[in-house]
Amino acid sequence: MSKWKRRRLLFMADVHEWRGTDPSEVLAGLHELAAEDPYDLEVLLAAAELLSDRAGRRTGTAREADLAASISLLHRCVPLVPPGDYDRWRVFNSLGQRLFLVAQGTDSPEPVAESVLAFREAVAATPHGDRMRQVNQFFLAVQLGEHFERSGDRDAPVEAVQVAREGYATVPPGDELSPMFRTVLITSLRHLAGATAQVEPLQEAVGLAREALSEAGSTSARAGAQFDLVRALRALYDATTDARLLVEAVDLSEQCLAATPRRDPEFDTRRARLASAVRLLAQDRRDPDLMRRAIDLMRATIETPSAADEHADTLIDLIQSLASLHTMTDDPLALRDAELTARTALASAPDPGPWRTQAQLALAEALLYRSSVHARGTDAVALHEALGLFQHVAAATPPDHGERGYRLWLLGVTLNDLAKHGDGDTAAWRRQARQVFAEAASAAGPPIVRIKNYQQLGATEAALGDPHASLAAYEAAVALLPQLTPDWLSYRGNIIGLRQIEGLSEGAAAAALELGRPERALELLELSRGILHGRTLEARDLRLLRHRSPELHAEFLRLRTALNSGARDGNDGIDGNDESWADLIGRIRSLDGMAGFLRAPSVQALRRHAEQGPVVIVNVSGRRCDALILRADGEQPVLTVPLTGLTQADVITHLLRLTRAVFAGPNDPSLLARRDAQRELDAILRWLWDRVTSPVLDALGLTAPSSDTRPPPRIWWCPVGLMAYFPLHAAGRHDSGAQSGRATVMDRAVSSYTTTVRALAGRFGPQAAGTTPHTLVVAVPDAENAPSLPGAAAEAAALAELLPNSLVLSGAQATYENVVRALPAHPVAHLSCHGLTSWENPAAGMLLLHDHLTRPLTVEQLSAMELPYADLAYLSACSTSNTHPDNADEALHITGAFQLAGYRRVIGTLWPVDDTTSVEITRATYADLTHGGSTPPRTELSARALHRAVRALRDRYPASPALWAGYVHVGH
């Protein structure tokens, strides 16, 4: 073929590519040229471009054939452009682009992986300073992100961030590539955070997204930047559970959607993301109106034909939202709609496929939930249908899938529920559940899922009558707890995680006691309770490890973070989770002075905390109830007292009665109702005496009231789970006559409380001898938006007399800044103000200072303080020791926050207390501690001083226990 004809065909190829017309005739000529000269690079490239261009106008097999032919021609070009050839980047750029188009038509990771290889070559072949190098870097970063999403290759985001950073740094200001690079860098950082479970990349991504928003000019550009920022904020929220991020994400999503025209192809995607963010915020706030708003947005998306790409994920979100709405409102229609929506989703899902599995899972969860809230206990029909669906889901979930452990847990729970329902062979259901939980506990997934599976396995083995297997399963669950609270997760995020292991400590201890091993029961309780407090103690070990081996310290943090991330794509990046963790811990413990790293203190080590008095751990489980008495006795340090008259059901019933009596009764306008509330509380104190404290005191030989010649001994109560709500120190029959005949705890012992035995060690150890305890007095009698507290001013006045050298911050002086600045310099702190607790968000519990509306002093902030000289905190406020029942073992309340900050002893309250009697108890306690104001407060006597003040008030008002039974002493 002549050179003229060759030039004409190449020219016509350009024309057809520009006009988008049918190039068949030109393609035939180019193929003829290529057959004559197989080394003609320009002809091969032109034919490949024409085929790719035509593929863009075709569908189905015709499109696939053109792309395959184009890629084949480009592969023929590769040998013609050796390294150093100017055209090498063109060939590999074209090859990468065609492979990217192929990848769009399949879920397979192979085309994307090949595209990544092609763009790598294109970047390497392009000289530095050439703009096409930056273009190739952009495409490489994009494809690396796609490669990570499809394959889970954790190296891909690392390279993507590196490539995107270089490109972003080298493009000139104002270049159109600059915002494109910033967007792909934000995406790559989100992927890097997902791959490494680190929060820092997400923080950088948010910063870049804010930068992009600040530079966006047009309405369209701002909407796009807002959407990128929303995605980054959502990712950071998912990692940290910081609700402020979610609030901002919702606000930006609203703005973004309002600025997006309805005809814009991005409208449906942005509406779906807004709905998802609103749902999360509604769950966070437990706000049914917000949840209804999310549901409306989701339904609008599903009803829009053009939003078909969003339907699958939105249907799953809608089902979960409807179930959440039922949880918040008990609206039966919401539960019915959740199930109907799940059935609709399943009916429309193609079979087989991942979407069908998701729909089956959603319907099965809705049915399991319906059964759990059924008015008559368990809905057997719903359970059987859920069982079949969960079995299908399990069969369709690969062994290495990141959610397999969770899905099997749901299947096991369903089998156990059928056993509890008594439907068929109960033992057979439980044997199936045992097999499922055993597999699930070893499946890929985050530690919390494995812990829950081991916990269920332990309970199932106990029900099947195998106590040894039961204990082994519980021990395996407890052994995973150190992986559960990564440093990067927010305080509130850790609270949410720990709430999911409710009942683990009680079950583990009961399993050990079934085998007659009280020492092991105590060790398991110490390992599985007070985990956040334990982290402050663990920090000492980590500081020592960092000093001894920075390499092992870094490896420990990396592995714990990676294990906790539980990548949901099934590729967690850790080969042999248990083996890796055990090997690392073994290497750390082999270091000099590190043999005790992450070990539970032995009973022999714990018993030294009982030298000043016994520590009584009260454990209640569904199988048995016991008190474990830790003594300083070296031969038998732990004494078991079976509480045969106590059951878990009784505890729950009496807790409901207690809650009504102390929270509702005292505020009732009816005098008769208030009297009945006092009588109800008195009955609960009698029940506590008969079922819990009397057997314990009898075992300790404390069978008679103390006297002037025989002062009462110290005793520490360590209640487990729901028992933390009960005033064990006030148990007894207080109206049984003269003091010498009263059968009560406070007439036989001076009581204190502790979350765990090891918490008595304190965060910073004992106070230095000879230290003068300077006192801070904070009084807020008139907090904004809160009832007046005249007693606060009265307490401040009384303490000013008893503690003449104290610093008093009262009224407008009692601000967040002043209080936080003063706390480190004053070992003794007395705070008289309102206390506000939050069951749903314990981290938000606070003391109401003067500026609490703008700068609240919260549980989270107090817990983060480090006050090495802190000694005594007296919290004259309401309900400072109250928290969500699922977090009772963590002491996630105001009293516990002061302990975490470093205070060795804290005086707090279990429920709302009377303002007038609070002044009396405060005055009497400090008068005792200071010898009537003649000495600095002797804080080591604070438990006895409070005991005497409360008992004196009890002697005056024995029939009104709500006035005096709510005061507690915690710590030494």
WOVEN-V984620 format. One record per run of one state. SS is the DSSP state (hx for helix, st for strand, lp for the rest). FROM is the first residue (numbers start at 0). TO is the last residue. If there is no record, write none. Layout:
SS:FROM:TO, SS:FROM:TO
This chain:
lp:0:1, hx:2:18, lp:19:22, hx:23:35, lp:36:39, hx:40:54, lp:55:58, hx:59:77, lp:78:86, hx:87:102, lp:103:108, hx:109:124, lp:125:129, hx:130:150, lp:151:152, hx:153:169, lp:170:174, hx:175:195, lp:196:198, hx:199:214, lp:215:217, hx:218:239, lp:240:241, hx:242:257, lp:258:265, hx:266:284, lp:285:286, hx:287:301, lp:302:303, hx:304:328, lp:329:330, hx:331:347, lp:348:352, hx:353:371, lp:372:378, hx:379:395, lp:396:402, hx:403:420, lp:421:424, hx:425:440, lp:441:445, hx:446:462, lp:463:465, hx:466:478, lp:479:479, hx:480:482, lp:483:489, hx:490:498, lp:499:502, hx:503:513, lp:514:516, hx:517:527, lp:528:529, hx:530:547, lp:548:548, hx:549:564, lp:565:575, hx:576:588, lp:589:601, hx:602:609, lp:610:612, st:613:619, lp:620:623, st:624:629, lp:630:636, st:637:641, lp:642:646, hx:647:666, lp:667:669, hx:670:698, lp:699:711, st:712:718, lp:719:719, hx:720:724, lp:725:726, hx:727:729, lp:730:730, st:731:732, lp:733:737, hx:738:740, lp:741:741, st:742:743, lp:744:747, st:748:752, lp:753:756, hx:757:760, lp:761:773, st:774:778, lp:779:788, hx:789:801, lp:802:805, st:806:809, hx:810:812, lp:813:814, hx:815:822, lp:823:826, st:827:831, lp:832:833, st:834:835, lp:836:840, hx:841:843, lp:844:844, st:845:846, lp:847:855, st:856:857, hx:858:863, lp:864:870, st:871:875, lp:876:883, hx:884:889, lp:890:892, hx:893:900, lp:901:903, st:904:908, lp:909:913, hx:914:928, lp:929:937, hx:938:955, lp:956:959, hx:960:962, lp:963:965, st:966:970, lp:971:971
